[in-house]
Amino acid sequence: MTTTEKIANAKKRIDELERLIKYWNDSEHDEVKVVDFTRNIENKVA
């Protein structure tokens, strides 16, 4: 693998990491939607 190929691969990895960091930062600001499921628990004696 030539130096030029190594640099190109490193650049691809850096770009991918930057996209992931941007995605994570954006997702921190999104509101989390929580669905509340109520459970009915009955005590039954056999």
C-alpha positions as a printed NumPy array, in Angstrom:
array([[  0.   ,   0.   ,   0.   ],
       [  1.468,   3.309,  -1.034],
       [  1.655,   6.411,   1.102],
       [ -0.987,   8.064,  -1.076],
       [ -3.377,   5.137,  -0.48 ],
       [ -2.737,   5.264,   3.275],
       [ -3.488,   8.997,   3.323],
       [ -6.694,   8.466,   1.295],
       [ -7.869,   5.723,   3.688],
       [ -7.073,   7.876,   6.72 ],
       [ -9.037,  10.779,   5.199],
       [-12.052,   8.469,   4.678],
       [-11.907,   7.369,   8.322],
       [-11.616,  10.961,   9.538],
       [-14.628,  11.993,   7.433],
       [-16.656,   9.085,   8.805],
       [-15.74 ,   9.981,  12.392],
       [-16.685,  13.618,  11.806],
       [-20.095,  12.526,  10.476],
       [-20.614,  10.318,  13.536],
       [-19.65 ,  13.114,  15.927],
       [-22.066,  15.494,  14.177],
       [-24.844,  12.877,  14.362],
       [-24.233,  12.262,  18.083],
       [-24.184,  15.989,  18.842],
       [-27.428,  16.535,  16.917],
       [-29.153,  13.592,  18.597],
       [-28.343,  14.976,  22.074],
       [-30.571,  17.969,  21.358],
       [-33.555,  15.947,  20.137],
       [-36.348,  15.417,  22.613],
       [-36.709,  11.877,  23.785],
       [-40.198,  10.545,  23.346],
       [-41.203,   8.13 ,  26.071],
       [-44.28 ,   5.972,  25.875],
       [-45.809,   5.152,  29.224],
       [-47.222,   1.643,  29.33 ],
       [-49.279,   0.953,  32.42 ],
       [-49.317,  -2.614,  33.642],
       [-52.109,  -4.219,  35.566],
       [-50.703,  -6.777,  37.966],
       [-53.205,  -9.054,  39.646],
       [-52.339, -11.256,  42.588],
       [-53.95 , -14.619,  41.988],
       [-53.695, -17.539,  44.333],
       [-53.949, -20.97 ,  42.759]])
